[in-house]
Amino acid sequence: MYAIVDIAGQQFKVEKDKKVFVHRLNGEEGSKVELDQVLLIDNDKNVTVGTPVISGAMVTAKILEHVKGDKVIVFKKKRRKGYKKKNGHRQLMTQIQVEEIVEKGAKPKAAEKKEQPKTAAKEETKATEKKEAAAGKAETKATEKKATAKKETAAAKKTTSEASEIKTEPKEKTKDTATSKKTAEKKTATKKTTTEKSETKKPAAKKPAAKKSTTAEKDSAEKKSSTKKTPEKKEDKKEE
């Protein structure tokens, strides 16, 4: 009877009282180890294959000693670069001895004990999730209430501000009308002053008309003199 077991990521063919070197396992020397990752069991040519693991199958082993594997040299070199590197490595190993191979029903009580804490943990997680969900819902409701209260206060502030604006608008209009009246009165006063100034200046503006009359008189006198001179010239011509 033999079994194929997955131990620390490696698969081993195991028989009763067989010693195997595997990767370092957690445990002290002399302690027992239970390996439940059984992939295949052959019991007098009755082969059972797991999918991927055989349920209920188990291999128990004893830790004999913790050792180091053989040294492996890791050497690196790059030619014409002056690069050389040499390292050594020794893998940490554990020697175990197989004591028993159980095909089915491997310690059901232990399995039940293992399952009970899982179920209890699941129930606890479910309860905590429910509590968290309830707390989250309460928080969301509180935030929604706060948001609605803020919206209502903002709306009330807007209405009050609009009402105050409406009340202030007539005052502003009255101020505007008063200022417009004052500006109109100022304009009329300035117009009156300008008209009075123009009236006072009009008599002084009559002097150029007198000059024009004098120039016209001069022109008429020159014309008369020229007419008087022309007969004298004709008389002179006749005498000649």
Rosetta silent file (secondary structure, phi, psi, omega in degrees, C-alpha in Angstrom):
SEQUENCE: MYAIVDIAGQQFKVEKDKKVFVHRLNGEEGSKVELDQVLLIDNDKNVTVGTPVISGAMVTAKILEHVKGDKVIVFKKKRRKGYKKKNGHRQLMTQIQVEEIVEKGAKPKAAEKKEQPKTAAKEETKATEKKEAAAGKAETKATEKKATAKKETAAAKKTTSEASEIKTEPKEKTKDTATSKKTAEKKTATKKTTTEKSETKKPAAKKPAAKKSTTAEKDSAEKKSSTKKTPEKKEDKKEE
SCORE:     score description
SCORE:     0.000 S_00000001
   1 L     0.000  130.625  177.347    0.000    0.000    0.000 S_00000001
   2 E  -141.799  166.501 -179.524    1.345    3.376   -0.958 S_00000001
   3 E  -143.364  154.066  174.922    0.079    6.938   -1.347 S_00000001
   4 E  -109.731  121.332 -172.364    1.065   10.064   -3.200 S_00000001
   5 E  -123.256  144.597  175.187    1.084   13.084   -0.910 S_00000001
   6 E   -95.988  115.201 -178.521    1.624   16.792   -1.501 S_00000001
   7 E  -124.023  113.050  175.888    4.079   18.078    1.135 S_00000001
   8 L    53.842   42.349  175.515    5.144   21.753    1.064 S_00000001
   9 L    85.971    2.853  177.533    4.537   22.070   -2.684 S_00000001
  10 E  -124.724  148.014  179.896    6.202   18.773   -3.664 S_00000001
  11 E  -102.262  133.501 -177.871    4.652   15.367   -4.366 S_00000001
  12 E  -129.298  143.360  171.166    6.116   12.239   -2.744 S_00000001
  13 E   -89.643  121.200 -169.016    5.373    8.530   -3.050 S_00000001
  14 E  -122.642  138.345  172.530    4.991    7.358    0.547 S_00000001
  15 E  -129.521  168.583 -179.250    4.791    3.902    2.180 S_00000001
  16 L   -66.807  137.701  179.366    4.640    2.779    5.801 S_00000001
  17 L    65.242   22.531  177.589    7.965    3.126    7.724 S_00000001
  18 L   -95.243  139.920  178.442    9.558    5.003    4.806 S_00000001
  19 E  -100.452  135.330 -175.868   11.920    7.901    5.492 S_00000001
  20 E  -136.314  141.545  172.024   11.679   10.987    3.293 S_00000001
  21 E   -97.710  124.112 -179.410   13.530   14.297    3.130 S_00000001
  22 E  -127.056  172.255  175.776   11.125   17.210    2.549 S_00000001
  23 E   -62.021  156.878 -173.137   11.316   20.983    2.743 S_00000001
  24 L   -54.271  127.273  178.077   11.574   22.421    6.250 S_00000001
  25 L  -106.770  152.439  176.630    8.393   21.792    8.280 S_00000001
  26 L   -80.369  122.205 -179.841    7.224   23.656   11.374 S_00000001
  27 L   151.389  155.864 -179.460    7.617   21.418   14.398 S_00000001
  28 L   -87.992  162.516  177.997   10.121   20.063   16.831 S_00000001
  29 L   -65.859  133.217 -177.804   12.072   16.838   16.459 S_00000001
  30 L    95.217  -12.335  179.279   10.022   13.847   17.675 S_00000001
  31 L   -82.592  161.501 -178.554    6.639   15.541   17.059 S_00000001
  32 E  -100.003  152.640 -179.609    4.021   14.108   14.724 S_00000001
  33 E  -129.730  136.390  177.148    2.704   15.642   11.530 S_00000001
  34 E  -107.759  124.817 -177.679   -0.634   14.965    9.812 S_00000001
  35 E  -113.122  110.647 -176.062   -0.641   15.292    6.028 S_00000001
  36 L  -103.266    0.107  178.488   -4.131   15.531    4.532 S_00000001
  37 L   -87.974   67.395 -179.136   -3.220   16.488    0.954 S_00000001
  38 E   -92.370  120.527 -176.053   -3.449   12.891   -0.300 S_00000001
  39 E   -94.462  -30.312 -176.755   -3.776   12.757   -4.073 S_00000001
  40 E  -155.471  144.897  176.117   -3.781    8.991   -4.698 S_00000001
  41 E  -135.308  131.858  176.622   -3.896    5.723   -2.712 S_00000001
  42 E  -117.926  111.308 -179.277   -3.109    2.233   -4.016 S_00000001
  43 E  -117.749   94.698 -178.616   -4.310   -0.539   -1.681 S_00000001
  44 L    54.647   52.909  176.738   -3.574   -3.950   -3.266 S_00000001
  45 L    66.551   13.994  169.063   -4.243   -2.610   -6.770 S_00000001
  46 E   -98.877   99.370 -172.598   -7.427   -0.844   -5.642 S_00000001
  47 E   -94.108  131.643  172.980   -6.595    2.679   -6.801 S_00000001
  48 E  -122.638  127.310 -177.469   -8.533    5.710   -5.566 S_00000001
  49 E  -111.475  136.746 -179.480   -7.816    9.058   -7.145 S_00000001
  50 L   -86.449  164.065  179.387   -8.760   12.359   -5.542 S_00000001
  51 L  -128.850   77.671  -10.375  -10.397   15.353   -7.218 S_00000001
  52 L   -84.124  -10.752 -175.598   -7.869   16.779   -6.511 S_00000001
  53 L  -117.908  145.313  176.858   -7.691   15.460   -2.920 S_00000001
  54 L   -80.897  122.252 -178.597   -9.182   12.276   -1.424 S_00000001
  55 L   -75.209  133.109  179.260  -11.647   13.269    1.280 S_00000001
  56 L    88.764  -10.888 -179.610  -11.059   11.510    4.594 S_00000001
  57 L   -87.468  149.164 -177.590   -7.588   10.218    3.636 S_00000001
  58 E  -157.910  149.759  175.356   -4.565   11.117    5.755 S_00000001
  59 E  -123.726  125.796  177.506   -0.904   10.241    6.241 S_00000001
  60 E  -104.274  136.936 -178.291    0.699   10.547    9.688 S_00000001
  61 E  -139.032  165.244 -179.329    4.453   10.970    9.981 S_00000001
  62 E  -119.437  135.667  178.741    7.090   11.652   12.627 S_00000001
  63 E   -80.989  120.613  179.958    9.756   14.342   12.425 S_00000001
  64 E   -88.538  -49.725 -178.983   13.150   12.732   12.890 S_00000001
  65 E  -164.292  159.589  173.985   15.486   15.712   12.441 S_00000001
  66 E  -104.982  124.661 -175.741   16.011   19.101   10.795 S_00000001
  67 E  -133.065  176.239  173.218   19.009   19.135    8.479 S_00000001
  68 E  -112.703  145.073  179.457   20.555   21.105    5.619 S_00000001
  69 E   -75.938  179.894  178.431   20.848   19.774    2.106 S_00000001
  70 E   -65.771  152.498 -179.333   24.016   19.449    0.058 S_00000001
  71 E   -72.381  137.230  175.747   25.822   22.613   -0.916 S_00000001
  72 E  -118.440  125.989 -179.447   25.010   24.034   -4.330 S_00000001
  73 E   -94.068  129.831  177.520   27.499   26.470   -5.880 S_00000001
  74 E  -113.279  111.013 -176.445   26.084   29.366   -7.913 S_00000001
  75 E  -119.592  131.205  179.684   28.791   30.937  -10.093 S_00000001
  76 E  -125.804  141.414 -179.437   28.270   33.898  -12.439 S_00000001
  77 E  -151.044  141.164  171.920   30.762   35.413  -14.879 S_00000001
  78 E  -122.219  116.742 -174.924   30.735   37.960  -17.700 S_00000001
  79 L   -71.047  148.217  179.942   33.746   37.687  -19.947 S_00000001
  80 L    61.459   16.660  177.927   35.816   40.736  -20.798 S_00000001
  81 L  -120.748   -9.446 -177.302   33.933   42.678  -18.105 S_00000001
  82 L    69.507   27.507 -176.885   35.850   41.632  -14.996 S_00000001
  83 E  -109.863  120.007  174.752   32.622   40.339  -13.410 S_00000001
  84 E  -141.093  137.776  179.526   32.711   37.155  -11.303 S_00000001
  85 E  -145.531  129.750 -178.394   30.356   36.111   -8.531 S_00000001
  86 E  -128.543  124.289  178.848   30.322   32.884   -6.514 S_00000001
  87 E  -130.537  150.814  174.503   27.627   31.956   -3.999 S_00000001
  88 E  -116.956  149.500 -178.686   26.821   28.793   -2.098 S_00000001
  89 E  -140.506  136.043  174.176   23.373   27.571   -1.034 S_00000001
  90 E  -127.916  116.502 -176.999   22.188   24.823    1.327 S_00000001
  91 E   -72.916  138.335  176.418   18.460   24.077    1.370 S_00000001
  92 E   -78.220  125.366 -175.042   16.788   23.621    4.778 S_00000001
  93 E  -126.971  163.170  175.248   15.325   20.121    4.941 S_00000001
  94 E  -133.971  132.563  177.017   13.365   17.928    7.371 S_00000001
  95 E   -97.291  124.853  179.887   13.581   14.139    7.607 S_00000001
  96 E  -122.657  158.970  176.382   10.265   12.419    8.350 S_00000001
  97 E  -126.867  127.455 -177.605    9.202    8.799    8.776 S_00000001
  98 E   -75.725  132.747 -179.254    5.751    7.625    7.678 S_00000001
  99 E  -108.137  -36.898 -174.779    3.845    5.818   10.410 S_00000001
 100 E  -154.975  145.537  174.492    0.346    5.258    9.032 S_00000001
 101 E  -122.047  117.678  179.847   -1.724    5.713    5.868 S_00000001
 102 E  -106.657  125.165 -175.856   -5.477    6.084    6.419 S_00000001
 103 L   -83.536  -44.583 -177.175   -7.636    5.655    3.327 S_00000001
 104 L  -141.953  153.901  175.137  -11.057    6.712    4.649 S_00000001
 105 L    60.844   49.724 -178.528  -12.576    8.098    7.811 S_00000001
 106 L   -81.530  101.173  175.358   -9.427    9.614    9.175 S_00000001
 107 L    51.364   70.338 -179.300  -10.311   10.739   12.688 S_00000001
 108 H   -62.293  -31.558  179.442  -13.848   12.028   12.137 S_00000001
 109 H   -62.672  -43.758  178.922  -13.988   13.446   15.673 S_00000001
 110 H   -63.386  -37.899  179.341  -11.015   15.672   14.973 S_00000001
 111 H   -64.850  -41.373  178.281  -12.601   16.717   11.719 S_00000001
 112 H   -62.912  -40.837  178.799  -15.830   17.586   13.546 S_00000001
 113 H   -62.720  -37.018  178.661  -13.864   19.561   16.081 S_00000001
 114 H   -69.096  -37.144 -177.027  -12.176   21.428   13.291 S_00000001
 115 H   -71.442  -34.551 -177.787  -15.452   22.113   11.541 S_00000001
 116 H   -60.534  -47.366  176.625  -17.189   23.441   14.647 S_00000001
 117 H   -60.740  -33.679  178.613  -14.827   26.369   15.120 S_00000001
 118 H   -63.423  -46.201  179.610  -15.203   27.147   11.419 S_00000001
 119 H   -63.688  -40.275  178.374  -18.985   27.271   11.703 S_00000001
 120 H   -63.467  -41.615  178.854  -18.742   29.368   14.863 S_00000001
 121 H   -64.133  -39.772  178.459  -16.333   31.718   13.133 S_00000001
 122 H   -61.900  -44.340  178.902  -18.693   31.927   10.154 S_00000001
 123 H   -62.214  -41.904  178.731  -21.608   32.779   12.427 S_00000001
 124 H   -62.437  -42.527  179.011  -19.526   35.394   14.212 S_00000001
 125 H   -63.639  -40.113  178.274  -18.489   36.932   10.902 S_00000001
 126 H   -62.764  -43.117  179.763  -22.122   36.975    9.751 S_00000001
 127 H   -62.958  -43.671  179.036  -23.183   38.686   12.988 S_00000001
 128 H   -64.230  -38.768  177.585  -20.428   41.268   12.672 S_00000001
 129 H   -62.787  -41.789  178.583  -21.375   41.869    9.035 S_00000001
 130 H   -62.736  -43.096  179.380  -25.011   42.388   10.040 S_00000001
 131 H   -62.666  -43.027  179.212  -23.978   44.815   12.776 S_00000001
 132 H   -63.497  -41.091  179.066  -21.740   46.700   10.372 S_00000001
 133 H   -62.837  -43.288  179.223  -24.518   46.833    7.781 S_00000001
 134 H   -63.454  -42.658  178.896  -26.974   48.175   10.366 S_00000001
 135 H   -63.628  -39.171  178.620  -24.450   50.758   11.525 S_00000001
 136 H   -64.513  -40.604  178.120  -23.792   51.761    7.925 S_00000001
 137 H   -63.481  -43.207  179.191  -27.521   52.148    7.262 S_00000001
 138 H   -62.104  -40.811  179.146  -27.925   54.272   10.394 S_00000001
 139 H   -64.400  -42.551  179.331  -25.008   56.448    9.346 S_00000001
 140 H   -63.068  -39.924  177.970  -26.431   56.881    5.845 S_00000001
 141 H   -63.637  -42.360  179.677  -29.810   57.842    7.303 S_00000001
 142 H   -63.272  -42.355  179.050  -28.164   60.354    9.618 S_00000001
 143 H   -64.710  -39.208  177.989  -26.189   61.848    6.757 S_00000001
 144 H   -63.546  -42.220  178.497  -29.344   62.043    4.628 S_00000001
 145 H   -62.416  -42.838  178.678  -31.182   63.828    7.443 S_00000001
 146 H   -61.902  -41.248 -179.383  -28.319   66.269    7.838 S_00000001
 147 H   -63.896  -43.428  178.934  -28.273   66.897    4.101 S_00000001
 148 H   -63.693  -40.693  178.410  -32.032   67.544    4.007 S_00000001
 149 H   -62.660  -41.432  177.762  -31.759   69.893    7.003 S_00000001
 150 H   -62.167  -42.912  179.130  -28.947   71.776    5.279 S_00000001
 151 H   -61.341  -43.684 -179.405  -31.019   72.045    2.097 S_00000001
 152 H   -63.342  -43.695  178.917  -34.011   73.362    4.049 S_00000001
 153 H   -63.671  -38.849  178.423  -31.899   75.952    5.860 S_00000001
 154 H   -64.297  -41.893  179.213  -30.334   77.014    2.571 S_00000001
 155 H   -64.162  -41.910  178.883  -33.785   77.385    0.998 S_00000001
 156 H   -62.774  -41.312  177.884  -35.021   79.427    3.967 S_00000001
 157 H   -61.925  -41.357  179.116  -31.954   81.674    3.729 S_00000001
 158 H   -61.480  -44.679 -179.290  -32.596   82.155    0.018 S_00000001
 159 H   -62.961  -42.726  179.124  -36.233   83.123    0.621 S_00000001
 160 H   -64.930  -39.402  178.863  -35.264   85.595    3.345 S_00000001
 161 H   -65.717  -40.576  178.189  -32.549   87.100    1.156 S_00000001
 162 H   -63.414  -42.300  179.222  -35.001   87.424   -1.751 S_00000001
 163 H   -62.703  -42.395  178.821  -37.554   89.105    0.525 S_00000001
 164 H   -63.981  -38.050  177.520  -34.925   91.541    1.806 S_00000001
 165 H   -63.849  -41.495  179.715  -33.886   92.294   -1.769 S_00000001
 166 H   -63.184  -38.362  179.613  -37.510   92.954   -2.710 S_00000001
 167 H   -69.105  -36.009 -177.788  -37.831   95.312    0.270 S_00000001
 168 H   -76.920  -24.232 -177.599  -34.650   97.164   -0.573 S_00000001
 169 H   -60.403  -46.184  178.444  -35.558   97.564   -4.265 S_00000001
 170 H   -59.759  -39.369  177.841  -38.253  100.288   -3.673 S_00000001
 171 H   -60.103  -43.625  179.152  -35.809  102.248   -1.529 S_00000001
 172 H   -63.485  -40.071  178.940  -33.242  102.012   -4.272 S_00000001
 173 H   -62.479  -44.321  179.179  -35.862  103.104   -6.813 S_00000001
 174 H   -62.332  -39.375  176.878  -36.805  106.104   -4.662 S_00000001
 175 H   -61.684  -42.697 -179.834  -33.134  106.964   -4.334 S_00000001
 176 H   -63.142  -42.802 -179.284  -32.742  106.687   -8.102 S_00000001
 177 H   -65.233  -40.367  178.933  -35.760  108.916   -8.719 S_00000001
 178 H   -63.412  -43.199  179.400  -34.478  111.480   -6.221 S_00000001
 179 H   -65.482  -38.096  179.112  -31.069  111.514   -7.846 S_00000001
 180 H   -65.854  -39.505  177.989  -32.655  111.800  -11.320 S_00000001
 181 H   -63.081  -43.888 -179.731  -34.758  114.741  -10.133 S_00000001
 182 H   -61.485  -42.840  179.334  -31.711  116.429   -8.680 S_00000001
 183 H   -64.425  -38.778  178.475  -29.778  115.943  -11.916 S_00000001
 184 H   -64.607  -42.294  178.518  -32.716  117.308  -13.932 S_00000001
 185 H   -63.056  -39.564  178.413  -32.914  120.377  -11.665 S_00000001
 186 H   -63.066  -42.381  179.762  -29.171  120.898  -12.042 S_00000001
 187 H   -61.688  -45.210 -179.781  -29.472  120.664  -15.829 S_00000001
 188 H   -63.448  -39.823  179.148  -32.332  123.199  -15.909 S_00000001
 189 H   -63.394  -42.302  178.737  -30.378  125.549  -13.638 S_00000001
 190 H   -64.624  -38.758  177.933  -27.319  125.283  -15.904 S_00000001
 191 H   -62.507  -43.971 -179.881  -29.530  125.956  -18.966 S_00000001
 192 H   -60.871  -44.995 -179.493  -31.008  129.067  -17.330 S_00000001
 193 H   -62.337  -39.902  179.443  -27.579  130.377  -16.447 S_00000001
 194 H   -65.751  -40.488  179.456  -26.357  129.787  -19.989 S_00000001
 195 H   -65.770  -41.674  178.757  -29.398  131.584  -21.469 S_00000001
 196 H   -62.584  -41.005  178.469  -28.947  134.547  -19.114 S_00000001
 197 H   -63.496  -41.035  179.883  -25.284  134.787  -20.071 S_00000001
 198 H   -65.459  -38.575  179.169  -26.165  134.694  -23.760 S_00000001
 199 H   -65.742  -39.589  179.263  -28.788  137.444  -23.297 S_00000001
 200 H   -68.686  -27.696 -179.310  -26.293  139.635  -21.503 S_00000001
 201 H   -84.945  -17.318 -175.559  -23.752  139.151  -24.257 S_00000001
 202 L   -61.558  -44.459  179.656  -26.155  139.925  -27.203 S_00000001
 203 H   -59.254  -36.544  178.812  -25.977  143.793  -27.038 S_00000001
 204 H   -67.688  -23.415 -179.111  -22.215  143.708  -27.331 S_00000001
 205 H   -79.382   -3.888 -178.777  -22.541  141.594  -30.442 S_00000001
 206 H   -81.440  -14.275 -177.480  -24.354  144.468  -32.375 S_00000001
 207 H   -60.959  -43.612  178.611  -21.144  146.404  -32.952 S_00000001
 208 H   -58.586  -26.743  178.318  -20.016  144.370  -35.988 S_00000001
 209 H   -67.326  -38.769  177.680  -23.325  145.330  -37.702 S_00000001
 210 H   -63.869  -40.370  177.189  -22.433  149.007  -37.402 S_00000001
 211 H   -59.791  -41.892  179.573  -19.077  148.324  -38.976 S_00000001
 212 H   -60.608  -40.874 -179.246  -20.826  146.602  -41.856 S_00000001
 213 H   -64.932  -38.267  179.718  -23.003  149.647  -42.397 S_00000001
 214 H   -66.836  -37.621  177.826  -19.974  151.900  -42.461 S_00000001
 215 H   -66.569  -37.697  177.919  -18.300  149.712  -45.016 S_00000001
 216 H   -65.636  -38.941  178.461  -21.438  149.782  -47.131 S_00000001
 217 H   -64.614  -40.802  178.407  -21.523  153.563  -46.955 S_00000001
 218 H   -61.310  -42.468 -179.873  -17.894  153.731  -47.983 S_00000001
 219 H   -62.021  -42.544 -179.816  -18.593  151.471  -50.947 S_00000001
 220 H   -66.260  -36.806  179.080  -21.527  153.655  -52.070 S_00000001
 221 H   -67.534  -40.647  178.772  -19.423  156.813  -51.750 S_00000001
 222 H   -62.933  -42.319  179.035  -16.629  155.290  -53.822 S_00000001
 223 H   -60.005  -42.020 -179.022  -19.117  154.285  -56.490 S_00000001
 224 H   -64.790  -40.944 -179.742  -20.476  157.859  -56.626 S_00000001
 225 H   -65.054  -38.096  179.220  -17.027  159.284  -56.884 S_00000001
 226 H   -66.398  -35.244  179.035  -16.207  156.953  -59.714 S_00000001
 227 H   -70.335  -33.298  178.474  -19.348  157.997  -61.577 S_00000001
 228 H   -71.376  -32.775 -178.064  -18.442  161.620  -61.187 S_00000001
 229 H   -74.062  -30.907 -176.329  -14.963  161.039  -62.543 S_00000001
 230 H   -63.013  -41.945  178.387  -16.084  159.316  -65.743 S_00000001
 231 H   -63.619  -35.705  179.938  -17.763  162.440  -67.353 S_00000001
 232 H   -61.935  -40.810  178.492  -14.622  164.466  -66.807 S_00000001
 233 H   -62.840  -42.864  178.409  -12.621  161.915  -68.761 S_00000001
 234 H   -60.472  -41.003  179.485  -15.136  162.047  -71.627 S_00000001
 235 H   -63.148  -38.973  177.101  -14.889  165.827  -71.698 S_00000001
 236 H   -61.266  -41.769  179.459  -11.121  165.592  -71.846 S_00000001
 237 H   -63.308  -42.865  179.712  -11.342  163.316  -74.834 S_00000001
 238 H   -62.498  -41.437  179.198  -13.674  165.673  -76.645 S_00000001
 239 H   -61.939  -37.440  178.361  -11.346  168.614  -76.124 S_00000001
 240 L   -65.757    0.000    0.000   -8.519  166.698  -77.627 S_00000001
